[in-house]
């Protein structure tokens, strides 16, 4: 069964303003908007919604041992509650003691729960670089408002001798959002081609998601040398090319 809940990251379009101009009528109607001060976030979300583009997630980072970062992060949660955006994609860092990090993440998950938001941790070190790390973090935090954003290419980027299709099967119960990204498969390689041109087993990925009844955001993430010299229109074409590939395999 084809999925319909596709989204795209704001940096792909070099800003939400370009997305408003280019995305209406395209195969993607969801958006992952970058975190920013509350008034600016409300402006972006309002313009996107007026254009028929729905912000499914907000993307932000946090340094767990930095009070300024924590205050900004809580401000983003407050804004998301006001704007009814349910998932905060998060790259977390800053605390090497994993037990202490788990306590901090649990406190953040409770703050998110009070605002009807789920924190979705990125496939990044030090807490979620692979299935083993994801499971350890989820079990240590043990809170329903802290979950995983599964990145189909980062498994290859941060690990050797692992495959994202295998890793997804291990952590599926904790996945609330997915970043769709292809890769040449090299360790620490930033070669992220258009979907279908790399080594990610997307047919198997989508079969796994379908079997589980997954209905979270499926967000296109296009970055690296592929995108570096492209203007907004060229980047939009890359998004269209990705969606054509997903249609060709029955995923969209």
PEBELTA-V660528 format. One record per residue. OMEGA is omega in degrees with one decimal (none if undefined). NEAR is the number of other C-alpha atoms within 8 Angstrom. D_LAST is the distance of its C-alpha to the last C-alpha in Angstrom with 2 decimals. Layout:
OMEGA_NEAR_D_LAST ; OMEGA_NEAR_D_LAST
//
This chain:
179.6_5_8.30 ; 174.2_7_4.60 ; 179.2_7_5.12 ; -171.2_5_6.26 ; -178.7_9_8.96 ; -175.1_12_8.40 ; 177.4_14_11.83 ; -179.4_12_14.11 ; 179.7_13_17.67 ; -178.4_13_20.55 ; 177.0_7_22.31 ; -177.2_14_19.56 ; -179.4_12_20.84 ; 178.3_8_24.45 ; -176.2_9_24.78 ; -179.1_11_23.32 ; 177.7_7_25.39 ; 177.5_10_23.45 ; 178.3_11_20.14 ; -179.9_12_21.79 ; -167.9_7_22.76 ; -171.1_9_19.62 ; -177.7_11_16.50 ; -178.1_10_17.20 ; -179.3_4_15.24 ; -178.4_8_12.68 ; -178.4_6_8.87 ; -179.7_9_9.91 ; 177.2_12_12.47 ; -173.8_14_13.46 ; 169.8_14_16.24 ; -174.8_14_18.39 ; -179.1_13_21.84 ; 178.6_10_24.71 ; 178.6_9_27.69 ; 178.5_7_30.74 ; -168.7_8_33.78 ; -177.6_9_33.24 ; 179.1_6_34.18 ; 177.7_8_32.00 ; 178.8_11_29.00 ; 177.7_10_29.66 ; -179.6_8_29.91 ; -178.2_11_26.57 ; 179.0_12_24.79 ; -179.5_8_26.61 ; 178.7_9_25.72 ; -179.6_14_22.01 ; 176.8_10_21.99 ; 179.8_7_24.12 ; -179.8_8_21.53 ; 179.0_8_18.77 ; -175.7_13_17.32 ; 173.2_10_17.47 ; -179.5_13_18.95 ; -176.9_12_17.39 ; 167.8_13_19.62 ; -179.7_14_22.80 ; 178.9_11_23.56 ; 177.3_11_27.18 ; 176.3_8_29.55 ; 168.2_12_32.77 ; -168.5_11_35.89 ; -177.7_14_37.15 ; -178.5_7_40.81 ; -175.4_8_40.87 ; 178.7_7_42.06 ; 177.6_6_40.87 ; 179.2_10_37.33 ; -179.1_12_37.47 ; 178.9_8_38.74 ; -178.9_8_36.00 ; 177.2_11_33.35 ; 175.9_9_34.89 ; 176.4_10_34.90 ; 176.7_12_31.15 ; 178.1_12_30.81 ; -179.5_9_33.14 ; 179.2_11_31.19 ; 176.8_13_27.90 ; 179.0_12_29.73 ; -174.5_6_30.95 ; 179.3_8_27.55 ; 173.0_6_25.72 ; -164.3_11_23.24 ; -173.0_11_22.80 ; 176.1_11_21.93 ; 174.1_13_24.07 ; -169.5_13_22.62 ; 166.9_12_25.88 ; -175.2_10_27.42 ; 179.0_11_30.76 ; 168.7_10_33.86 ; 179.1_9_37.60 ; -176.0_10_39.04 ; 177.5_6_39.82 ; -172.5_6_41.33 ; 177.6_8_38.39 ; 177.3_7_40.35 ; 177.6_8_41.15 ; 179.6_11_37.59 ; 177.4_11_36.43 ; -180.0_9_38.98 ; 179.7_9_37.80 ; 177.0_11_34.12 ; 177.2_12_35.16 ; 178.0_8_37.09 ; 178.0_8_34.12 ; 177.6_14_31.91 ; 175.1_10_34.63 ; 179.1_9_34.72 ; -179.3_13_30.96 ; 178.8_10_31.38 ; -178.8_7_34.06 ; 179.8_10_31.60 ; 178.8_8_28.69 ; 172.7_15_26.71 ; 174.3_14_25.24 ; -178.8_14_25.86 ; -174.6_15_23.16 ; -179.1_13_24.95 ; 174.5_13_23.51 ; -177.3_13_23.55 ; 165.3_11_26.89 ; 8.7_8_30.49 ; -170.4_8_32.78 ; -172.1_11_31.09 ; -175.1_15_27.59 ; 178.5_14_27.50 ; -176.6_12_26.46 ; 179.1_11_26.12 ; 178.5_7_29.91 ; 178.3_11_30.29 ; -179.1_13_27.53 ; 178.5_9_29.16 ; -179.3_8_32.57 ; -179.7_11_31.68 ; -179.5_12_29.93 ; -179.7_7_32.91 ; -178.5_8_35.45 ; 173.8_11_34.10 ; 178.3_8_33.26 ; -175.7_9_31.84 ; 179.9_7_28.78 ; 168.9_11_28.08 ; -177.1_15_27.70 ; -171.3_13_24.54 ; 162.9_15_22.46 ; -176.2_14_19.85 ; 179.1_11_18.55 ; -172.6_12_18.17 ; 179.7_13_16.76 ; -175.1_14_19.26 ; 174.6_10_22.23 ; 178.2_15_23.13 ; -175.5_16_24.10 ; -173.4_13_25.70 ; -174.3_12_28.00 ; 171.7_10_28.76 ; 175.8_7_30.02 ; 172.0_5_29.26 ; 179.0_9_26.31 ; -174.7_9_22.69 ; 178.5_12_19.90 ; 176.1_12_18.36 ; -176.1_8_21.86 ; 178.7_12_22.49 ; -179.4_12_19.42 ; -177.8_8_20.73 ; -171.2_7_24.04 ; -170.5_11_23.06 ; -177.8_9_20.09 ; -177.1_4_22.38 ; -173.7_8_22.96 ; 176.9_12_19.53 ; 178.0_11_18.52 ; -177.5_12_16.32 ; 167.5_13_14.62 ; 178.9_12_15.03 ; -177.8_12_12.67 ; 177.2_14_15.28 ; -175.7_15_16.42 ; 172.9_16_20.14 ; 174.4_10_22.82 ; -177.7_11_23.85 ; 175.5_8_27.26 ; -177.8_9_29.09 ; 176.2_7_29.30 ; 179.5_9_27.58 ; 177.8_8_25.93 ; -177.4_9_24.13 ; -176.4_15_20.48 ; 171.3_13_18.76 ; -178.1_13_15.46 ; 179.9_12_12.74 ; -178.9_11_13.51 ; -179.1_8_17.11 ; -172.8_12_18.60 ; -177.6_9_19.32 ; -179.3_13_16.68 ; -173.3_8_15.46 ; 178.8_8_11.75 ; 178.4_8_11.32 ; 177.5_8_14.16 ; -176.9_10_13.09 ; 174.8_9_9.95 ; 177.9_8_12.31 ; 179.6_10_14.80 ; -179.6_10_12.84 ; -179.6_9_11.82 ; -179.1_7_15.46 ; -177.0_7_16.74 ; -177.4_6_14.91 ; 179.9_8_13.81 ; 179.0_5_13.00 ; -179.9_8_14.07 ; 174.6_13_12.88 ; -165.7_11_10.58 ; 177.0_15_12.56 ; 175.3_12_12.59 ; -179.7_10_16.17 ; -176.0_12_17.60 ; 178.9_9_21.34 ; -176.3_9_24.32 ; 178.5_9_25.87 ; -171.1_12_22.68 ; -165.0_10_22.74 ; -174.3_7_26.45 ; -178.2_6_27.71 ; 171.7_9_24.87 ; -175.0_6_25.47 ; -179.9_10_23.02 ; 177.3_8_21.89 ; 177.8_8_21.38 ; 176.5_12_19.37 ; 178.0_12_17.13 ; 176.1_8_16.64 ; 175.7_9_15.70 ; 179.0_10_12.91 ; 179.1_10_11.75 ; 177.4_10_12.26 ; -178.7_11_10.19 ; 175.8_11_7.07 ; 176.2_8_8.28 ; -179.0_10_8.69 ; 174.4_11_5.37 ; -177.1_10_4.55 ; 178.9_7_8.04 ; 176.9_8_7.89 ; -178.3_8_5.70 ; -177.3_11_3.82 ; none_9_0.00
//
